[in-house]
Structure formats: C-alpha cells, structure tokens
Amino acid sequence: MSNSVLSSLDALKIELPSWGFADTGTRFGKFFQAASAIDTADKFADAGMVNKITGCCPTVAVHVLWDFQKGQDPKEVAAAAEKHGLKIGSINPNLFQDQLYKTGSFGSADPAARSAAVQHGVECTELGKVVESNTITYWFADGTNYPGQDDIRARKRRFEACLKSCYEALSPSQKMLVEYKPFEPAFYQTDIADWGMSYVMCKKLGPQAKVLVDTGHHYQSQNIEQIVAWLLDEEMLGGFHFNDRRYADDDLTLGSIDPYQIFRIFSEIHGYAAETGEYPEIDYMIDQSHNLKPKIEAMIQTVTTAQELWLKAALVDREALHKAQISGNIVDAEAVLKKAFNTDVTAMLAEWRESKGVAADPLAAYRESGYAEEIEADRTRRRKEAGITQESSYA
C-alpha cells in the first residue's frame, strides 16, 4: 500500500450538522432521547466529542434560526464552537419555516415573501463573514402541489433574480452551494428538482456558486455517481450532504442501505484527483435525521463509514482499470472495482488513526468514555429543572 492511499484520508474532512444532535422527527411526530442536545452549546459539545473521537470533523454546520438567538452577537456562537475545538462551517439559511413562505420563498408569487427571503439570505451571508464561514448552503422547500397553481417559468425567473441578489453579497472568499431535491414538501413540481436545474442556476450566477449533492435527494435507482462525474468534469461540484435512503429522502446513516454506491461516488473523486493531480475543493457535510439511533453514535457511524469507503475507493488500481476500459474488457474493469470494495481496510484505518492520535475503533472508544452516561444525566436534570417535558408530539 502506498503512502498516498493512506494520506488521501487527510483530504476527507467531514462537517457535522448541529441539528443532527438534537431531537428530530418526521411529519408524524418525534421520538425523544434523554441524551439529545437541548441547546446550541450542547450541540457543539457533542460535535466536539465526535471530532475528538474521529479526528476528522473540525467544523460544524449551523442553521441560522436554530443556532443563533435573536439579537445575539454571532461571535459568541463562534466562540462556543471554538471552546470544543471546532470552527463554524456552512451557514444554512431557513427559508421554509416562516408562515410567509407557505407558497415559497425565492419562487413565491408574493413580493413580500421574496423580499424577506432575500433579506434573510443576505443577512446569513453577512453573519458568515462575522464568524468566518466561507460557505452559504441553500436548500429550498419551494414548489407547487397542483397543476396551474403558479407559473413554472415565472418561478424559475424569480429564483434567478433572488439568487443573484444573494450571490452579489458574497465576499471574494465565500461560496454559495445550491441544493436540489426532486420532491417533498412540494408534490407537483419542485422549483430546483435536480442537479441540472441547480447547475443552470449556479452557472448563470458565477464561479462562486456550485451544486450541492445530497446523497438522499434522488429518485430510487438514480445513478448518483454519474451526476458526480459530470459535475466534477464541469468543475461545478461544490459539496455533499451525506446520508442514505431506501426509497426517497430517508436521511439514514451513510452506507446503511447501499455502501457500494457511496464507494462508487468516492471512486469518481479519486479518479478525478488521479487525473488532475489534486483533490477538488469539495465540502463534505453530513445531513441525517436519525430518530431512533443514539445521536452521537449515529454520527460516529456515518463518519467512520465514510472513511472506510473513501479508503476502499482510494485502493482502486487506476492503471489496471484504464487498461481494461480501453481494451473493452468489461469483466476485468468491474473486477478492479469489486476487488477494492471487498478489501478489508480495518488495519489501514487503525494505522491512520494512530498517526492522528485517535482510537483505532472510534465507536468503541466513545462507548468506553462515559460521555453518553454523563450527558444523559446532566440533560435529564436540566430538563427537569427547566420544566421541559419529553413526550410524544407532532413534529
């Protein structure tokens, strides 16, 4: 094994989502956990623990309405993250929660909704400058539920105008990532429904706008690695949201359903790096809603799975693969991928982790740390003192 294969793990810095440590739910309700984060300080403490255990998660993504209190100095939030060895990563505007956005934000026919949405987007950009975040990540719930509800082309043009206003507020070091989703919560048409729509929007905006690929935001059986390959070749791949799904956007832990697909995605990235001589600038972020798995354990599971599949993909024999491809030897070409995927990389990962001063088995180390028992006791006490009850409720 070459040193370059092992050192390739250094390129995989994974951003943790603050919201992934709090109680989450579906449209039907929530299932609470005693150890879940109560506030932003708890979220940062938990994210800091994951980073300490895994050695590869130095940043945490924040949701503006959920992690910044009204009137609060944003630097206080950044300082709270730094207390746990973290930096603020991507800034996530909230353009779906307010009642004003009932029929959309950037795509809404209501000028007041569009104005409020743009103002929020610009404010998020300015907030990012204060906390030294270079990534503003946009996801939109915008769309329509019934034919004829609104003019689809008009909604597209409204989106272009609003995105442009937010794009122009970026500093030279900031970038805008535009996420896509084929459906939900809009079930007739979603305004940015696939990678091509996001690509068109970003291309019109300029070089600081890129496409964000959420691995769960695709129709069943869609070839995500082909999308990744095209975006890489066009230099338009800005970031990932890591999760997995069986049917649609299930937000399961990465690789829990189809690890081979994630391997194939990573293989495309390694192939690009082999061809160009460097890894592309991509934000690797987690976005999962693990309602039943313990929050921190589920996060560690996704991080370590990503590392494992990344390392397997780095083992692909590029020379043998290319030789089989140009000779039309389909069986051998596929075998090259399967050989790498089936390789046990446990010892390699342990070697890399030892070089970084972290445990060979992060999940086992976490369970032995006593942190879970500590935070469960502390947060149960704090909820009781504050009169906060955790009972079945609607999300």
Secondary structure, 3 states (H helix, E strand, C coil): CCHHHHHHHHHCCEEEEHHHHECCECCCCECCCCCCECCHHHHHHHHHHHHHHHCCCCEEEEEHHHHCCCCCCHHHHHHHHHCCCCEEEEEECCCCCCHHHCCCCCCCCCHHHHHHHHHHHHHHHHHHHHCCCCEEEECCCCEECCCCCCCHHHHHHHHHHHHHHHHCCCCCCCEEEEECCCCCCCCCEECCCCHHHHHHHHHHHCCCEEEEEECCCCCCCCCHHHHHHHHHHCCCEEEEEECECCCCCCCECCCCCCHHHHHHHHHHHHHHHHHHCCCCCCEEEECCCCCCCCHHHHHHHHHHHHHHHHHHHHCCCHHHHHHHHHCCCHHHHHHHHHHHHCCCCHHHHHHHHHHCCCCCCHHHHHHHHCHHHHHHHHHHHHHHHHCCCCCCECC
